[in-house]
Amino acid sequence: MIPFLLVYSQDMTESAGIRRAERFAAIDVGSNSVKLSIAVRGTSRRPAVIETARIVSQLGQKQASSGELNAESIERTAQAIAEMVEESRAQEVGDIRAIATAAAREAGNGDMLRARVRALCGLELEIISGEREAELAFHAVSSHHIIDNHRSLVFDTGGGSTELVIADGDRILESRSLPLGALRLADKFDALGRVSDKTQTAIRSHVRKIIGKSGLDIGDARIAVGTGGTCTALALLDIGPLPIPRSGKPPAILRENHTMSRDTIDELVRWLGKMEVPDRKNSTGLKTRRAEIVVAGACIVAELMAIFDMEWVAMLDVGLRDGLLMEMMRPIDES
């Protein structure tokens, strides 16, 4: 059995007036990790998350060389999903949904993962489009009122892809899902350990090329919001020493936002790139898998800000799961 990583929970039981049948769970099957959130109805339009967990399975590891998911990655990921489903059922969750993103949708053998998940736990894994992924991530961000009625750029940087949304208030104007993920680029540019200035430049040039080809025009958007594992890691590094261990729950501030400057992100990229993975882990408290790919991910964020001439970005610790939970909550509210 694969152990849970970063398991968080809150004491919200029947004594607090919550019936177990009202619980619902979302599982996000990404290129780098599998993430679970169990929630109940919140007091606003956002669900109240009562437990989360994350398992690094690296579904998309070395996928670029073959175009397919390898057997070991499929098994690791399917076992992780099955463990999360088992945990959800043990808590008598009434509705469980699992969605897979870039690695599964791009692979020629994504159905093998779906079949293995079905065999292990009986759950039907949904493989969603890039547009759908961008929509869910954006709805998670828009519920926090950071962008309000302003034109904004919202991006979610994952292991295999980056979703970009241009929005006017809570209305999506344009969206793109681009093959720019922290794990994908770390593999492509062999940027797992020390990352030279030359390699950082190559990664950023690649990011600029892919975004340029997308034809995305942000217009007069001056607000940028970043989500995803890389953004959370950068925010934690910028906040500095915390009164909680790095393996614990991210601070509440990230559920609202933590603003970072472009210069600060550039400095972090250079600093992180000078270290080998063991030194990076010791200096930052990042887990091994995140420490391996954080430089590639940070290069994506840094170049995004440079391309679109954004001086500041609000980092928000929400994502696709939060958007899916919002959708799952609606039938309850409308009943």
C-alpha positions as CSV (number, residue, x, y, z in Angstrom):
1,M,0.0,0.0,0.0
2,I,1.3,3.5,-0.9
3,P,1.5,5.7,2.1
4,F,-0.4,9.0,2.1
5,L,1.7,12.2,1.9
6,L,0.5,15.5,3.3
7,V,-2.7,14.2,4.9
8,Y,-4.7,17.0,6.5
9,S,-7.9,16.7,8.5
10,Q,-10.2,18.8,10.6
11,D,-12.5,17.7,13.4
12,M,-15.8,18.1,11.6
13,T,-18.0,15.1,12.6
14,E,-21.6,14.3,13.2
15,S,-21.3,16.2,16.5
16,A,-20.9,19.3,14.4
17,G,-24.2,18.6,12.6
18,I,-22.6,17.0,9.5
19,R,-24.1,13.8,8.3
20,R,-21.7,11.5,6.6
21,A,-24.0,11.0,3.7
22,E,-23.6,14.7,2.9
23,R,-19.8,14.3,2.3
24,F,-18.4,14.3,-1.2
25,A,-14.9,13.7,-2.5
26,A,-12.9,14.8,-5.5
27,I,-9.7,13.1,-6.7
28,D,-7.4,14.9,-9.1
29,V,-5.1,12.5,-11.0
30,G,-2.3,14.7,-12.3
31,S,1.0,14.1,-14.1
32,N,3.0,14.4,-10.9
33,S,0.6,13.5,-8.1
34,V,-2.8,12.3,-7.1
35,K,-4.8,14.6,-4.7
36,L,-7.9,14.0,-2.7
37,S,-10.3,16.5,-1.0
38,I,-13.3,15.4,1.1
39,A,-15.8,18.2,1.7
40,V,-19.3,19.1,2.9
41,R,-21.5,22.0,2.0
42,G,-20.0,25.3,3.1
43,T,-21.8,28.4,4.4
44,S,-21.1,30.2,1.1
45,R,-20.8,29.1,-2.5
46,R,-17.6,27.3,-1.6
47,P,-17.6,23.8,-0.1
48,A,-15.9,23.2,3.3
49,V,-13.0,20.9,2.9
50,I,-12.6,18.6,5.9
51,E,-9.7,16.4,4.7
52,T,-7.1,16.3,2.0
53,A,-4.3,14.0,1.0
54,R,-1.7,13.8,-1.7
55,I,0.3,10.9,-3.1
56,V,3.2,11.5,-5.6
57,S,2.8,8.8,-8.2
58,Q,4.4,10.6,-11.2
59,L,2.0,9.2,-13.8
60,G,3.6,11.2,-16.6
61,Q,7.2,10.2,-15.8
62,K,9.3,9.7,-19.0
63,Q,6.0,9.9,-21.0
64,A,7.5,12.2,-23.6
65,S,9.9,9.6,-24.9
66,S,7.2,7.1,-25.8
67,G,4.0,8.9,-25.8
68,E,2.5,6.3,-23.5
69,L,2.2,5.8,-19.8
70,N,4.6,3.1,-18.5
71,A,3.3,0.1,-16.6
72,E,4.9,1.1,-13.3
73,S,3.4,4.6,-13.4
74,I,0.0,3.2,-14.2
75,E,0.1,0.8,-11.3
76,R,1.4,3.4,-8.8
77,T,-1.3,5.8,-9.8
78,A,-4.1,3.3,-9.8
79,Q,-3.1,2.1,-6.4
80,A,-3.0,5.7,-5.1
81,I,-6.5,6.3,-6.4
82,A,-7.8,3.1,-4.9
83,E,-6.3,4.0,-1.5
84,M,-8.1,7.4,-1.7
85,V,-11.4,5.8,-2.7
86,E,-11.0,3.3,0.2
87,E,-10.4,6.1,2.6
88,S,-13.4,8.1,1.3
89,R,-15.7,5.0,1.6
90,A,-14.4,4.4,5.1
91,Q,-15.7,7.9,5.9
92,E,-19.0,7.1,4.3
93,V,-18.6,9.7,1.6
94,G,-21.7,9.8,-0.5
95,D,-20.3,10.9,-3.9
96,I,-16.7,10.3,-5.2
97,R,-15.4,11.5,-8.5
98,A,-11.9,11.1,-10.0
99,I,-10.6,13.1,-12.9
100,A,-7.4,12.7,-14.8
101,T,-5.6,15.5,-16.7
102,A,-2.6,15.9,-19.1
103,A,-0.7,12.7,-18.7
104,A,-3.8,10.5,-19.1
105,R,-5.4,12.4,-22.0
106,E,-2.2,12.7,-24.0
107,A,-1.2,9.0,-23.6
108,G,-2.1,6.5,-26.2
109,N,-2.9,4.0,-23.5
110,G,-4.8,6.2,-21.1
111,D,-7.6,3.6,-21.1
112,M,-5.3,1.1,-19.4
113,L,-5.2,3.4,-16.3
114,R,-9.0,3.7,-16.4
115,A,-9.4,-0.1,-16.6
116,R,-6.9,-0.7,-13.7
117,V,-8.7,1.8,-11.5
118,R,-12.0,0.2,-12.3
119,A,-10.6,-3.2,-11.4
120,L,-9.1,-2.1,-8.1
121,C,-12.0,0.0,-6.7
122,G,-14.9,0.0,-9.1
123,L,-14.6,3.8,-9.8
124,E,-15.0,5.2,-13.3
125,L,-12.0,7.5,-13.9
126,E,-12.9,10.6,-16.0
127,I,-10.2,11.8,-18.4
128,I,-11.0,15.5,-19.1
129,S,-10.0,17.9,-21.8
130,G,-7.5,20.8,-21.3
131,E,-10.4,23.3,-21.7
132,R,-12.4,21.5,-19.0
133,E,-9.3,21.5,-16.8
134,A,-8.8,25.2,-17.3
135,E,-12.5,25.9,-16.5
136,L,-12.4,24.0,-13.2
137,A,-9.2,25.7,-12.0
138,F,-10.6,29.1,-12.9
139,H,-13.9,28.5,-11.1
140,A,-11.9,27.6,-8.0
141,V,-10.0,30.9,-8.2
142,S,-13.0,33.0,-9.0
143,S,-14.8,31.9,-5.9
144,H,-12.2,33.6,-3.8
145,H,-13.1,37.1,-5.1
146,I,-9.5,38.0,-5.9
147,I,-10.3,39.1,-9.4
148,D,-13.8,40.5,-8.8
149,N,-14.8,42.5,-11.9
150,H,-11.4,42.9,-13.3
151,R,-9.8,41.4,-16.4
152,S,-7.3,38.8,-15.3
153,L,-4.8,36.1,-16.2
154,V,-5.3,32.9,-14.2
155,F,-2.8,30.1,-14.7
156,D,-2.5,26.6,-13.1
157,T,0.9,25.0,-13.5
158,G,0.8,21.2,-13.0
159,G,3.1,18.3,-13.7
160,G,2.2,17.9,-17.3
161,S,0.5,21.0,-18.5
162,T,-0.2,24.7,-17.7
163,E,-3.8,26.0,-18.1
164,L,-4.1,29.7,-19.0
165,V,-7.4,31.6,-18.7
166,I,-8.1,35.2,-19.6
167,A,-11.2,36.3,-17.8
168,D,-13.4,39.4,-17.3
169,G,-14.7,39.1,-13.8
170,D,-16.1,35.5,-13.5
171,R,-16.5,35.1,-17.3
172,I,-13.9,33.2,-19.2
173,L,-12.9,35.0,-22.4
174,E,-10.2,32.7,-23.6
175,S,-8.4,29.6,-22.3
176,R,-5.5,27.4,-23.4
177,S,-4.0,24.1,-22.1
178,L,-0.3,24.0,-23.0
179,P,2.2,21.2,-22.7
180,L,4.2,23.1,-20.1
181,G,4.4,21.2,-16.8
182,A,7.0,21.0,-14.1
183,L,7.6,17.2,-14.5
184,R,7.4,17.3,-18.3
185,L,10.1,20.0,-18.6
186,A,12.3,18.6,-15.8
187,D,12.4,15.4,-17.8
188,K,12.8,17.1,-21.2
189,F,15.7,19.3,-20.1
190,D,17.2,16.9,-17.6
191,A,16.6,19.6,-14.9
192,L,16.2,17.4,-11.8
193,G,19.3,18.4,-9.8
194,R,21.5,21.4,-10.3
195,V,20.1,23.5,-13.2
196,S,22.7,25.7,-14.9
197,D,21.9,29.2,-16.2
198,K,22.1,27.8,-19.7
199,T,19.5,25.2,-19.0
200,Q,17.2,27.7,-17.3
201,T,17.5,29.9,-20.3
202,A,16.7,26.9,-22.6
203,I,13.6,26.0,-20.5
204,R,12.3,29.6,-20.5
205,S,12.9,29.9,-24.3
206,H,10.9,26.8,-24.8
207,V,8.1,28.2,-22.6
208,R,8.1,31.4,-24.6
209,K,7.9,29.5,-27.9
210,I,5.0,27.4,-26.8
211,I,3.0,30.3,-25.4
212,G,3.8,32.4,-28.5
213,K,2.4,29.6,-30.7
214,S,-0.8,29.6,-28.7
215,G,-1.8,33.0,-29.8
216,L,-3.1,34.0,-26.4
217,D,-3.6,37.7,-26.0
218,I,-4.3,38.9,-22.4
219,G,-5.3,42.4,-23.6
220,D,-5.4,44.9,-20.7
221,A,-5.3,42.3,-18.0
222,R,-3.2,43.5,-15.1
223,I,-4.1,40.9,-12.4
224,A,-2.3,37.6,-12.4
225,V,-3.3,34.6,-10.2
226,G,-1.2,31.4,-10.1
227,T,-2.2,28.0,-8.7
228,G,-0.8,24.5,-8.7
229,G,2.0,22.7,-6.8
230,T,4.8,25.0,-8.2
231,C,3.0,28.2,-7.1
232,T,2.3,26.8,-3.7
233,A,6.0,25.8,-3.3
234,L,7.2,29.3,-4.4
235,A,4.8,31.0,-2.0
236,L,5.9,28.9,0.9
237,L,9.6,29.7,0.1
238,D,8.8,33.4,-0.1
239,I,6.9,33.4,3.2
240,G,10.0,31.9,4.9
241,P,10.2,30.0,8.2
242,L,6.7,28.8,9.3
243,P,5.4,27.8,12.7
244,I,4.4,24.5,11.1
245,P,6.5,21.7,9.5
246,R,6.8,21.9,5.7
247,S,5.1,18.4,5.6
248,G,2.1,20.0,7.3
249,K,-0.9,21.9,6.0
250,P,-0.1,25.0,4.0
251,P,-0.8,28.1,6.0
252,A,-4.3,29.6,5.8
253,I,-2.9,32.7,4.0
254,L,-2.5,30.6,0.9
255,R,-6.3,29.8,0.9
256,E,-6.7,33.5,0.3
257,N,-3.5,34.6,-1.5
258,H,0.1,35.4,-1.2
259,T,1.5,38.1,-3.5
260,M,4.9,37.7,-5.1
261,S,6.9,40.0,-7.4
262,R,8.5,39.0,-10.6
263,D,11.9,39.9,-9.3
264,T,11.4,37.6,-6.3
265,I,10.4,34.7,-8.5
266,D,13.5,35.3,-10.7
267,E,15.7,35.3,-7.6
268,L,14.2,32.0,-6.4
269,V,14.7,30.3,-9.7
270,R,18.4,31.2,-9.7
271,W,18.8,30.2,-6.0
272,L,17.1,26.9,-6.4
273,G,19.0,26.1,-9.6
274,K,22.3,26.3,-7.8
275,M,21.6,23.4,-5.5
276,E,21.5,19.6,-6.0
277,V,18.3,17.9,-4.8
278,P,19.6,16.9,-1.3
279,D,20.7,20.4,-0.6
280,R,17.5,21.8,-2.0
281,K,15.5,19.6,0.3
282,N,17.5,20.6,3.3
283,S,17.4,24.3,2.5
284,T,13.7,24.5,1.6
285,G,11.9,21.6,3.3
286,L,10.4,20.5,0.0
287,K,9.7,16.8,-0.5
288,T,12.0,14.9,-2.8
289,R,9.7,14.8,-5.9
290,R,8.9,18.5,-5.6
291,A,12.5,19.4,-5.0
292,E,13.4,17.6,-8.2
293,I,11.0,19.5,-10.4
294,V,10.6,22.8,-8.7
295,V,13.2,24.6,-10.8
296,A,11.5,23.6,-14.1
297,G,8.1,24.7,-12.7
298,A,9.5,28.0,-11.4
299,C,10.9,28.7,-14.9
300,I,7.4,28.4,-16.3
301,V,6.0,30.8,-13.8
302,A,8.9,33.3,-14.2
303,E,8.6,33.3,-18.0
304,L,4.9,33.6,-17.9
305,M,5.3,36.8,-15.9
306,A,8.0,38.1,-18.3
307,I,6.0,37.3,-21.5
308,F,2.8,39.1,-20.2
309,D,4.8,41.8,-18.4
310,M,3.2,41.1,-15.0
311,E,5.1,42.6,-12.1
312,W,3.0,40.8,-9.4
313,V,1.2,37.5,-9.1
314,A,-1.2,36.3,-6.3
315,M,-0.4,32.7,-5.4
316,L,-3.5,30.8,-4.3
317,D,-3.6,27.3,-2.9
318,V,-6.6,26.0,-4.8
319,G,-7.0,24.0,-7.9
320,L,-9.0,21.7,-10.0
321,R,-10.3,19.7,-7.1
322,D,-11.8,22.8,-5.6
323,G,-13.6,23.6,-8.9
324,L,-14.9,20.0,-9.1
325,L,-16.1,20.1,-5.5
326,M,-18.0,23.3,-6.2
327,E,-19.8,21.5,-9.1
328,M,-20.6,18.5,-6.9
329,M,-22.1,20.8,-4.2
330,R,-24.6,22.4,-6.6
331,P,-27.1,19.5,-6.8
332,I,-27.3,19.5,-3.0
333,D,-27.9,23.2,-2.9
334,E,-30.5,23.1,-5.6
335,S,-32.4,20.2,-4.1
